[in-house]
Structures are given as C-alpha cells and as structure tokens.
Amino acid sequence: MTPKLLTVGEVATLASRLTGQGCTPRQVRYLLVDGGLGTESGPRPQGQTRMYGVIDLAIVCLARRMQSAGMSSAVARAVLTYRRDDIVRAWKAGANAALVVTGLHGAVVPAAKATSAKAAATVPLQDVWRGLDAEIERLTRTRPTVWMWRDVPVHAVPRSIA
C-alpha cells in the first residue's frame, strides 16, 4: 500500500482543484511551514522533501475557502494559528461544525449555530474535509517514487509524524 502523502506541488494542485482557486507551492509553504500549521514544519536534513498528509491538505483548502470569503491570507493564517487544534479535533471527530470568523477571532461552533450577522466568514468544516482521502488516494496510487535529488521510493521518505 502506498502511503497517502503528498509533495508541496501535489498539495497545491489538489487544493486548486478542490477549491476552484489557484494555489501555488509558495502559498502552501507559507501556511504549513512558515506558519507552523502543518503536521511537519520543522527543518529537514540534507534537503529532504517534506511530505504532507490529509490534515495538511485540509488546512490549505480551508485557508483558500476563507480567502474566497474575502479574508486576507494574513488574517486566515492568524485565525488558523489560534484555532488549528479545535479544527483538527472537529475533523477527526466527524463533528458537524463550522469555523466562524469575526475580525481576527475565530471559533469552531456547531454548524446549526453558525449563523451570525457579524461574521466575516463562516466555513462548514465537513465540507472542506469531505472526499480528501479519496482525492489523495487517486493521486498517490500511480506515484511510487518522490524526487529528493534522486527518485526515492515513497515508503523510504522519512517523516517525523505519520
């Protein structure tokens, strides 16, 4: 079985396709590495390729959805920084929740209570999460290697967090 891990370019490609908005590898690095929102944001020895999982892809897709709602990338990153753990818990629990953003503050609330006239954006979290595993599986099924200055089998790529 091929690990369901993606390169930065693959995350950008999938996020673009899933959200309908352009996404570049630079934007993915800005969120997941520079912003520390990814599951593996520490330094990599000897230029090794970082590999990203479903949570990483979901965070990028959520940020793109927030930006399509009119938020700047800096505001989206700030809200995600403070609410990341709550968001991930909601995704893992399968909770019907939404991220409600007002100014620089965000809250994860039940989807039924997510309506607020003051909210700058409301994003249903399950809409972002739905189908990501299948998309990753479809993309990684045909890719046995990853480029790390040479082709390396996907199974051999070191990862500190599975």
N, C-alpha and C positions, 0 to 999 in steps of 0.2 A: 504494500500500500504506500503510495506517495504521500509524504507529509503535506498538509494543507497550508503551505507557507508561500508567501509572495515576495517578490523583489519590489523595490520602490517604484519602478516603472510599471509593474503589473498592478500595484495598488492604485496608481494614478489612472491607468487605463480603465480599471474596473469602476473606480469612483466616478469617472467621467461618464461611463456608460450607464451606471445605475442612477445617477442623479440628473443626467441630462445637461450637465455643465462641464466645461473644460476643467481639467485638473492636471497639474504638472508634477513631476517628481520633486521639484523645488518646494511646492506647496505641501506635499506630503512630509518632506523632511522638516519644514517649518513647524508643522504641528507635532509630529511624532518624535522627532529627535531634538530639535531646538527647544520646543515647548515642553518636552518631557512627558508627553501624553501617551507615547507608545509603550508597548509591553517590554521593549528592549531598546532603551535610549542611551545606554552607556557607550563608552568608546569601544571600538572593535580593533583587535590587534591585527597588524600586518595587512590593513586594507580589506579585511574580510567583508563580504556583503552582508548587510542586515537583512533579516527575513522577518516578514510581518504576518500576523495571523488575522483571524476573523474580527477580533476586538479592535485591532488597529484599523482595518478596513472600515468597520462600522463608525469609528471616531471620525475618520476622514469624511465619510459620507454625511455624517451628522453635521460636521462643520460646513460642508458645502450646502446642505439644506438650510442652515442658519444664515449663511451668506446670501442665499437666494431669497430669504425673507427680508433682506435689507440690512443685515448687520455687517459691520466691517470684519475683516479677518482678525484684527486685534481684539475686538470685543468677543468674537466667537471663541478665540483661543483663551481669553481670560475666563469666560464662563465655563468652558470645558475644563480648565485647570482646577477650578474650585468644585466642580460637580462631577468630575470624572468617575470617582468611586461609586457615587449614587447611581449614575447612568449605567455603569457596568453591572452593578447589582441588579438593577431593573431588567437589563437584557438577560442576564443569566437566570433570573427567576421567572422569566417569561411574563412579567407583570405588564398589564395594560396601562402604561404610564406615558406621560408626556413631559418634555422639557419646556418650561415656561420661562421666558427671559424678559425681564423688565430692567432697562438700563444696563448696568454691569452686573446685575444679580440674576441668578438663575435658580430654579427649583424643579425638582422632579416630583410631580404630583400625579395622582390617579387621572387617567385620561378623561373620566367623567367630570372632573373638577378643573379641567384645564382651560376653561374659557375665562378670559379676563380682558376687560377693555383697555387696561393699562399695559398689557403685554406687548413688547416689541415683536416677539415671535413666539409661536407655540409649535413644537415639533413632536408628533407622536413617535415615541421611541421604537415601538414594534414595527412601524412602517419602515424605519431605517434598517432594522435587524433582519427582517423577513427576506429569505432567499439568499443570504450572503454565503452560507455554507455550500449551497448548490453552485453558485457562481464560481467560488474558489475551486471547487472540485472540477468543474468543467474546464477551467483554465489550467490547473496543475496536472490534470490527467495525462496530458501529452508532453509534459516537460520533465525529462528525467535528470537534467543537469542544470546547474546555475553557474554563471560566469563569475569567477574570483581570480582573475588574472589567468585563468585556465578553466576549462569545464570541470566542475566538481559535481559528483552525484548529490542530489538534493538531500539524501539521507546523511551525508557526511558534513553538512553545513552545521557548525557549532551554533547553539542557541542557548542562552542562559535561562530563558523562560519558555516553556513549551506551550 
